[in-house]
Amino acid sequence: MLKYGMNDEIRAAVSARLEAKRMTRSDLARAIGKTPQAITRALNSGKDGGGQVPGIWEAILAALDLKLTAELDTGE
């Protein structure tokens, strides 16, 4: 079953990238034309579908020069 949400690992990567770029969540919000509250909902696994793909996550990843990839879980 596919799950179209963001997990903690992806949220951590986004947070690390923000820190590396010396950006705040407010900076990111301005860069993608969203409110700081929308960024917080997305990064904190908030309500209103903040963690869904596409939507806000497409813009967040693009603004931070990140891309989402999928790997086959072989169960090893």
CYANA upper distance limits for C-alpha pairs under 8 A (distance plus 0.5 A):
  4 TYR  CA     52 GLN  CA      6.45
  4 TYR  CA     53 VAL  CA      6.45
  5 GLY  CA     51 GLY  CA      5.83
  5 GLY  CA     52 GLN  CA      5.19
  5 GLY  CA     53 VAL  CA      6.70
  6 MET  CA     10 ILE  CA      6.78
  6 MET  CA     11 ARG  CA      7.46
  6 MET  CA     45 SER  CA      8.17
  6 MET  CA     51 GLY  CA      5.85
  6 MET  CA     52 GLN  CA      7.13
  6 MET  CA     53 VAL  CA      8.18
  7 ASN  CA     11 ARG  CA      6.89
  8 ASP  CA     12 ALA  CA      6.51
  9 GLU  CA     13 ALA  CA      6.77
 10 ILE  CA     14 VAL  CA      6.76
 11 ARG  CA     15 SER  CA      6.69
 11 ARG  CA     43 LEU  CA      6.25
 11 ARG  CA     44 ASN  CA      8.42
 12 ALA  CA     16 ALA  CA      6.57
 13 ALA  CA     17 ARG  CA      6.60
 14 VAL  CA     18 LEU  CA      6.67
 14 VAL  CA     61 LEU  CA      8.12
 14 VAL  CA     64 LEU  CA      8.17
 15 SER  CA     19 GLU  CA      6.83
 16 ALA  CA     20 ALA  CA      6.64
 17 ARG  CA     21 LYS  CA      6.59
 17 ARG  CA     64 LEU  CA      7.28
 18 LEU  CA     22 ARG  CA      6.45
 18 LEU  CA     23 MET  CA      5.49
 18 LEU  CA     24 THR  CA      7.05
 18 LEU  CA     25 ARG  CA      8.15
 18 LEU  CA     64 LEU  CA      7.80
 19 GLU  CA     23 MET  CA      6.54
 19 GLU  CA     24 THR  CA      8.08
 23 MET  CA     27 ASP  CA      6.20
 23 MET  CA     28 LEU  CA      7.21
 24 THR  CA     28 LEU  CA      6.87
 25 ARG  CA     29 ALA  CA      6.61
 25 ARG  CA     36 PRO  CA      6.77
 25 ARG  CA     39 ILE  CA      6.99
 25 ARG  CA     40 THR  CA      7.85
 26 SER  CA     30 ARG  CA      6.76
 26 SER  CA     35 THR  CA      8.11
 26 SER  CA     36 PRO  CA      5.61
 26 SER  CA     39 ILE  CA      8.47
 27 ASP  CA     31 ALA  CA      6.70
 28 LEU  CA     32 ILE  CA      6.85
 28 LEU  CA     36 PRO  CA      8.44
 28 LEU  CA     39 ILE  CA      8.23
 28 LEU  CA     60 ILE  CA      7.87
 28 LEU  CA     63 ALA  CA      7.86
 29 ALA  CA     33 GLY  CA      6.34
 29 ALA  CA     34 LYS  CA      5.27
 29 ALA  CA     35 THR  CA      5.93
 29 ALA  CA     36 PRO  CA      5.78
 29 ALA  CA     38 ALA  CA      8.29
 29 ALA  CA     39 ILE  CA      6.81
 30 ARG  CA     34 LYS  CA      6.78
 30 ARG  CA     35 THR  CA      7.79
 30 ARG  CA     36 PRO  CA      8.48
 31 ALA  CA     63 ALA  CA      7.39
 32 ILE  CA     59 ALA  CA      6.60
 32 ILE  CA     60 ILE  CA      7.55
 32 ILE  CA     63 ALA  CA      7.36
 34 LYS  CA     38 ALA  CA      6.89
 34 LYS  CA     39 ILE  CA      7.80
 35 THR  CA     39 ILE  CA      7.20
 36 PRO  CA     40 THR  CA      6.73
 37 GLN  CA     41 ARG  CA      6.65
 38 ALA  CA     42 ALA  CA      6.74
 38 ALA  CA     50 GLY  CA      7.42
 38 ALA  CA     56 ILE  CA      8.49
 39 ILE  CA     43 LEU  CA      6.59
 39 ILE  CA     50 GLY  CA      8.41
 39 ILE  CA     56 ILE  CA      8.41
 40 THR  CA     44 ASN  CA      6.25
 40 THR  CA     46 GLY  CA      7.96
 41 ARG  CA     45 SER  CA      6.33
 41 ARG  CA     46 GLY  CA      4.56
 41 ARG  CA     47 LYS  CA      6.99
 41 ARG  CA     50 GLY  CA      5.88
 41 ARG  CA     51 GLY  CA      8.05
 42 ALA  CA     46 GLY  CA      6.28
 42 ALA  CA     49 GLY  CA      8.35
 42 ALA  CA     50 GLY  CA      4.70
 42 ALA  CA     51 GLY  CA      5.32
 42 ALA  CA     56 ILE  CA      7.97
 42 ALA  CA     57 TRP  CA      8.00
 43 LEU  CA     50 GLY  CA      8.35
 43 LEU  CA     51 GLY  CA      7.83
 45 SER  CA     50 GLY  CA      7.01
 45 SER  CA     51 GLY  CA      6.15
 46 GLY  CA     50 GLY  CA      6.12
 46 GLY  CA     51 GLY  CA      7.45
 50 GLY  CA     56 ILE  CA      7.50
 51 GLY  CA     56 ILE  CA      8.27
 51 GLY  CA     57 TRP  CA      7.46
 52 GLN  CA     56 ILE  CA      8.12
 52 GLN  CA     57 TRP  CA      7.46
 53 VAL  CA     57 TRP  CA      6.36
 53 VAL  CA     58 GLU  CA      7.32
 54 PRO  CA     58 GLU  CA      5.94
 55 GLY  CA     59 ALA  CA      7.64
 56 ILE  CA     60 ILE  CA      6.71
 57 TRP  CA     61 LEU  CA      6.54
 58 GLU  CA     62 ALA  CA      6.70
 59 ALA  CA     63 ALA  CA      6.55
 60 ILE  CA     64 LEU  CA      6.85
 61 LEU  CA     65 ASP  CA      6.56
 61 LEU  CA     66 LEU  CA      5.30
 61 LEU  CA     67 LYS  CA      6.49
 61 LEU  CA     68 LEU  CA      8.14
 62 ALA  CA     66 LEU  CA      6.50
 62 ALA  CA     67 LYS  CA      7.69
